[in-house]
Amino acid sequence: MAHNHDHGSGHAAHNHGGGHSHASHDHAHDHAGHDHAGHGHAGHSHAGHNHLHGVTDQHRIGWAFVIIAVFMIVEIVGGLMAGSLALLADAGHMVSDAAALGFSWFAIHYGRREATAELSYGYKRLEILAAFVNGCGLFVIAAWIVIEAIQRFASPVPVVGKTMLVVAIAGLAANIAAFAVLHGGNRENLNLRGAWLHVLGDMLGSAAAIVAACVILLTGWTPIDPILSIFVALVILKSAWGIVKSSAHILLEGTPAGVNLADIKADLEQNVVGVRDAHHIHAWSMTGEQHMLTLHVHPAVEADPHDVVKAVQRRLATQFKIDHVTVQIEHDECADQHASARGGAGAKDCH
């Protein structure tokens, strides 16, 4: 439901979730296309589209969790029976996957709750927190695999190749099924992408265990087991780093990937009629696909502030795919310039 509201001059200092304050000026918000639950900004106007994605992603993650959790038990038992580190490494990864998928399901489920006075943006960030915790968990699993592999080089353990091969093939089939379930989901969702990468790592782990089992059956050379286990650990580390880096960037209110604040400033000043100057631009993400932006605008003398707000919002939505925009209209000097004289932050953006 689109709406505008204008806070007239003399409005008290207004503090934004983006980490900056707006002092007394004409202060116009344009949250066109957003649903508001109790005046908390709960989500996009594309609510139907995003809600459908959320429900579908939750169902996919739920089914993947069932597949992984059931086979995780089979692989742990099979790895212990065969004495295979490669199988146990893959089973350990599956333990992490089961926890990650369960956490992801929980995050998506509770992330749809409406905003409250205490959590004005709702629970959407649970998805990002889940992705961050999952990524950190992968680092722990990879470290355990490497340490165990080094110990096996020093003290080789007999491996039952036939049992290892049967369990590894069954594990690969289970991972392929889980991968197929997750593959059609929303890849922009960092949480679902993290779950997808977990299962992809499992597939590689099962494939490595099959190769190790074949080598042991054909040659009896057991060192192949810890060698391929280290390979699996490296694959896990690579995916873990990507998840942790992306989720940490969002948790630190970093500028969304693909969004350049200087380009936004130049585009608005050149292409939006009535914008004399745009500055103090801050962009961040609630989730991997939901971006927010605040900015100060000096309108041209003859421009109507309400029209400028609407034009800026439309331009940012169509050109930069950012729908949740808060615009502060300033007719005089930038309010935050006064903060700089007292050592405050943000004045470097006022120009």
C-alpha positions as CSV (number, residue, x, y, z in Angstrom):
1,M,0.0,0.0,0.0
2,A,1.7,3.2,-1.2
3,H,1.6,6.2,1.0
4,N,3.6,9.4,1.8
5,H,3.8,11.3,5.0
6,D,5.5,14.6,5.5
7,H,6.9,15.8,8.8
8,G,6.9,19.5,8.7
9,S,9.6,21.9,9.9
10,G,10.4,22.0,13.6
11,H,10.3,18.3,13.8
12,A,12.5,17.0,16.6
13,A,15.7,15.1,15.8
14,H,14.8,11.9,14.1
15,N,17.1,8.9,14.4
16,H,17.2,6.3,11.7
17,G,18.1,2.6,11.8
18,G,20.7,3.3,9.2
19,G,22.9,4.9,11.9
20,H,22.4,8.6,11.2
21,S,20.1,11.3,12.7
22,H,18.0,14.0,10.9
23,A,17.6,17.3,12.7
24,S,14.8,19.8,12.3
25,H,14.0,20.2,8.6
26,D,11.2,19.3,6.3
27,H,11.4,15.6,6.6
28,A,9.6,13.5,4.1
29,H,9.3,9.7,4.0
30,D,8.3,7.8,1.0
31,H,7.7,4.1,1.8
32,A,5.8,3.5,-1.4
33,G,5.0,-0.2,-1.8
34,H,5.6,-1.3,1.8
35,D,3.5,-3.0,4.3
36,H,3.6,-1.5,7.8
37,A,2.7,-3.6,10.8
38,G,2.2,-1.3,13.8
39,H,4.3,1.3,12.0
40,G,7.3,-1.1,11.8
41,H,8.5,-1.6,8.3
42,A,7.9,-5.3,8.0
43,G,8.6,-6.0,4.4
44,H,8.2,-5.1,0.7
45,S,5.2,-4.3,-1.2
46,H,6.0,-7.4,-3.2
47,A,4.6,-9.1,-0.2
48,G,2.7,-11.8,-2.2
49,H,5.8,-12.5,-4.3
50,N,8.2,-12.6,-1.4
51,H,5.8,-14.5,0.8
52,L,5.4,-17.2,-1.9
53,H,9.2,-17.4,-2.2
54,G,9.5,-17.7,1.6
55,V,6.9,-20.5,1.9
56,T,8.4,-22.4,-1.0
57,D,11.9,-22.0,0.4
58,Q,10.8,-23.2,3.8
59,H,9.2,-26.3,2.3
60,R,12.3,-27.1,0.3
61,I,14.6,-26.7,3.3
62,G,12.2,-28.8,5.4
63,W,12.3,-31.7,2.9
64,A,16.1,-31.4,2.5
65,F,16.4,-31.5,6.3
66,V,14.5,-34.8,6.5
67,I,16.6,-36.4,3.8
68,I,19.9,-35.3,5.3
69,A,19.0,-36.1,8.9
70,V,17.9,-39.7,8.1
71,F,20.9,-40.5,6.0
72,M,23.3,-38.8,8.5
73,I,22.6,-41.6,10.9
74,V,23.2,-44.2,8.3
75,E,26.5,-42.7,7.3
76,I,27.8,-42.3,10.9
77,V,27.1,-46.0,11.5
78,G,28.6,-47.0,8.2
79,G,31.7,-44.9,8.7
80,L,32.3,-46.4,12.1
81,M,31.8,-49.9,10.8
82,A,34.1,-49.3,7.8
83,G,36.7,-47.4,9.8
84,S,36.6,-44.7,7.0
85,L,37.5,-41.1,7.8
86,A,36.2,-40.0,4.4
87,L,32.7,-41.4,5.4
88,L,33.0,-39.9,8.9
89,A,34.1,-36.6,7.4
90,D,31.0,-36.6,5.1
91,A,28.9,-37.6,8.1
92,G,30.3,-34.8,10.1
93,H,29.4,-32.4,7.3
94,M,25.9,-33.9,7.3
95,V,25.6,-33.2,11.0
96,S,26.5,-29.6,10.3
97,D,24.0,-29.6,7.3
98,A,21.2,-31.0,9.5
99,A,21.8,-28.3,12.1
100,A,22.1,-25.6,9.3
101,L,18.9,-26.7,7.6
102,G,17.0,-26.8,10.9
103,F,18.3,-23.4,11.8
104,S,17.4,-22.1,8.3
105,W,13.9,-23.5,8.5
106,F,13.4,-21.9,11.9
107,A,14.8,-18.5,10.7
108,I,12.4,-18.4,7.7
109,H,9.5,-19.5,9.8
110,Y,10.0,-16.8,12.5
111,G,11.2,-14.3,10.0
112,R,7.7,-13.9,8.7
113,R,6.4,-12.6,12.0
114,E,5.1,-9.1,12.1
115,A,7.2,-6.2,13.3
116,T,6.8,-5.0,16.9
117,A,7.6,-1.8,18.8
118,E,10.8,-3.4,20.1
119,L,11.7,-5.0,16.7
120,S,10.5,-2.4,14.2
121,Y,12.0,-4.3,11.3
122,G,10.6,-7.6,12.4
123,Y,12.6,-10.9,12.5
124,K,13.9,-11.0,9.0
125,R,17.5,-10.7,10.2
126,L,17.2,-14.2,11.7
127,E,17.9,-15.5,8.2
128,I,21.2,-13.7,8.1
129,L,22.1,-14.7,11.6
130,A,21.4,-18.3,10.7
131,A,23.6,-18.1,7.6
132,F,26.4,-16.6,9.6
133,V,26.2,-19.3,12.3
134,N,26.1,-22.0,9.6
135,G,29.2,-20.7,8.0
136,C,31.1,-20.6,11.3
137,G,30.0,-24.2,11.9
138,L,31.5,-25.2,8.6
139,F,34.9,-23.8,9.7
140,V,34.7,-26.0,12.8
141,I,33.8,-29.2,10.8
142,A,36.6,-28.5,8.3
143,A,39.2,-28.0,11.1
144,W,38.1,-31.3,12.7
145,I,38.5,-33.2,9.4
146,V,42.0,-31.9,8.8
147,I,43.2,-32.7,12.3
148,E,41.8,-36.2,12.1
149,A,43.4,-36.7,8.7
150,I,46.8,-35.7,10.0
151,Q,46.5,-38.1,12.9
152,R,45.6,-40.9,10.4
153,F,48.7,-40.3,8.4
154,A,50.7,-40.9,11.5
155,S,48.7,-43.9,12.7
156,P,46.9,-45.6,9.8
157,V,43.5,-47.2,10.5
158,P,42.3,-50.3,8.5
159,V,39.4,-49.5,6.2
160,V,36.7,-51.9,5.0
161,G,36.5,-50.8,1.4
162,K,33.3,-52.7,0.4
163,T,31.2,-51.3,3.3
164,M,32.6,-47.8,2.6
165,L,31.7,-48.0,-1.1
166,V,28.1,-49.1,-0.4
167,V,27.5,-46.4,2.2
168,A,29.2,-43.7,0.1
169,I,27.0,-44.5,-3.0
170,A,23.9,-44.4,-0.8
171,G,25.1,-41.1,0.6
172,L,25.6,-39.6,-2.8
173,A,22.1,-40.6,-3.8
174,A,20.7,-38.9,-0.7
175,N,22.7,-35.8,-1.3
176,I,21.6,-35.6,-4.9
177,A,17.9,-35.8,-3.7
178,A,18.4,-33.0,-1.2
179,F,20.3,-30.9,-3.8
180,A,17.5,-31.3,-6.3
181,V,15.0,-30.2,-3.7
182,L,16.9,-27.0,-2.9
183,H,18.1,-26.3,-6.4
184,G,14.8,-24.6,-7.5
185,G,14.7,-22.2,-4.6
186,N,15.4,-18.5,-4.5
187,R,19.1,-18.2,-5.0
188,E,19.2,-14.5,-3.9
189,N,18.2,-15.7,-0.4
190,L,21.5,-16.0,1.5
191,N,20.0,-18.5,3.9
192,L,18.8,-20.8,1.1
193,R,22.1,-20.4,-0.8
194,G,24.0,-21.4,2.4
195,A,21.9,-24.5,2.7
196,W,22.4,-25.3,-1.0
197,L,26.2,-24.9,-0.6
198,H,26.1,-27.2,2.4
199,V,24.5,-30.0,0.4
200,L,26.8,-29.4,-2.6
201,G,29.7,-29.9,-0.2
202,D,28.1,-33.1,0.9
203,M,27.8,-34.3,-2.7
204,L,31.5,-33.7,-3.2
205,G,32.3,-35.5,0.1
206,S,30.3,-38.6,-0.9
207,A,32.0,-38.6,-4.4
208,A,35.4,-38.4,-2.7
209,A,34.4,-41.3,-0.4
210,I,33.4,-43.4,-3.4
211,V,36.7,-42.7,-5.1
212,A,38.6,-43.6,-1.9
213,A,36.6,-46.8,-1.5
214,C,37.4,-47.8,-5.1
215,V,41.1,-47.1,-4.7
216,I,41.2,-49.1,-1.4
217,L,39.3,-52.1,-3.0
218,L,41.6,-52.1,-6.0
219,T,45.0,-51.4,-4.5
220,G,44.6,-51.6,-0.7
221,W,46.2,-48.1,-0.4
222,T,44.4,-46.7,2.7
223,P,46.2,-43.2,2.8
224,I,43.8,-42.2,0.0
225,D,41.1,-42.0,2.7
226,P,42.6,-39.1,4.7
227,I,44.0,-37.5,1.5
228,L,40.5,-37.1,0.0
229,S,39.1,-36.1,3.4
230,I,41.4,-33.1,3.4
231,F,40.2,-32.3,-0.1
232,V,36.6,-32.3,1.2
233,A,37.7,-30.0,4.1
234,L,39.1,-27.5,1.6
235,V,35.8,-27.5,-0.4
236,I,33.9,-26.9,2.9
237,L,36.2,-24.0,3.8
238,K,35.7,-22.3,0.5
239,S,31.9,-22.4,0.8
240,A,32.1,-21.4,4.5
241,W,34.2,-18.3,3.7
242,G,31.7,-17.1,1.1
243,I,28.7,-17.5,3.5
244,V,30.4,-15.9,6.5
245,K,31.7,-13.0,4.4
246,S,28.4,-12.2,2.8
247,S,26.3,-12.6,6.0
248,A,28.8,-10.6,8.1
249,H,28.7,-7.8,5.6
250,I,24.9,-7.6,6.0
251,L,25.1,-7.8,9.8
252,L,27.6,-4.9,9.7
253,E,25.1,-2.8,7.7
254,G,27.5,-2.8,4.7
255,T,26.4,-1.3,1.4
256,P,24.6,-4.0,-0.7
257,A,26.6,-5.7,-3.4
258,G,26.2,-3.9,-6.7
259,V,25.0,-0.7,-5.1
260,N,27.4,2.3,-5.6
261,L,26.5,5.3,-3.5
262,A,28.5,7.7,-5.8
263,D,26.6,6.4,-8.8
264,I,23.3,6.9,-7.0
265,K,24.2,10.5,-6.2
266,A,25.2,11.3,-9.7
267,D,22.2,9.6,-11.2
268,L,19.7,11.4,-9.0
269,E,21.3,14.8,-9.6
270,Q,21.4,14.3,-13.4
271,N,18.1,12.5,-14.1
272,V,15.6,13.5,-11.5
273,V,13.9,16.9,-12.2
274,G,13.9,19.1,-9.0
275,V,16.9,17.5,-7.3
276,R,19.6,20.1,-6.9
277,D,21.8,18.0,-4.7
278,A,21.7,14.6,-3.1
279,H,24.0,13.7,-0.2
280,H,24.3,11.8,3.1
281,I,23.3,8.6,1.2
282,H,23.3,5.4,3.3
283,A,22.3,2.0,1.9
284,W,22.1,-1.3,3.7
285,S,20.3,-4.7,3.6
286,M,17.8,-6.4,5.9
287,T,18.3,-9.7,4.0
288,G,20.3,-10.6,1.0
289,E,17.4,-9.4,-1.3
290,Q,15.8,-6.6,0.7
291,H,17.7,-3.4,0.6
292,M,17.1,0.0,2.3
293,L,18.3,3.5,1.6
294,T,18.2,6.9,3.3
295,L,19.4,10.2,1.8
296,H,19.2,14.0,2.1
297,V,18.0,16.0,-0.9
298,H,18.2,19.8,-1.6
299,P,15.4,20.4,-4.1
300,A,15.4,23.2,-6.7
301,V,13.8,26.4,-5.5
302,E,10.7,26.0,-7.7
303,A,10.3,22.3,-7.0
304,D,7.5,20.8,-4.9
305,P,9.1,18.7,-2.0
306,H,6.4,16.0,-2.3
307,D,7.0,15.6,-6.0
308,V,10.7,15.4,-5.5
309,V,10.3,12.7,-2.9
310,K,8.1,10.6,-5.2
311,A,10.4,11.1,-8.1
312,V,13.5,10.1,-6.1
313,Q,11.7,7.0,-4.9
314,R,10.6,6.0,-8.3
315,R,14.0,6.5,-9.8
316,L,15.7,4.4,-7.1
317,A,13.1,1.6,-7.5
318,T,13.4,1.4,-11.3
319,Q,17.1,2.1,-11.8
320,F,18.6,0.6,-8.7
321,K,15.9,-1.9,-7.5
322,I,15.7,-0.3,-4.1
323,D,12.1,0.0,-2.9
324,H,12.4,1.1,0.7
325,V,13.6,4.7,0.6
326,T,13.5,7.4,3.2
327,V,14.1,11.0,1.8
328,Q,14.9,14.0,4.0
329,I,14.2,17.3,2.2
330,E,16.5,20.2,3.2
331,H,15.9,23.7,2.0
332,D,18.9,25.3,3.8
333,E,22.3,23.8,4.7
334,C,22.7,20.2,5.7
335,A,21.7,19.7,9.3
336,D,24.5,17.3,10.0
337,Q,27.1,20.0,9.2
338,H,26.4,21.2,12.7
339,A,27.2,17.8,14.1
340,S,30.6,17.9,12.5
341,A,31.5,21.1,14.4
342,R,31.0,19.2,17.6
343,G,33.0,16.2,16.3
344,G,30.0,14.3,15.1
345,A,29.9,11.9,12.2
346,G,28.4,12.3,8.8
347,A,29.4,15.8,7.8
348,K,31.7,14.5,5.1
349,D,28.6,13.4,3.2
350,C,27.2,16.9,3.2
351,H,28.2,18.8,0.0
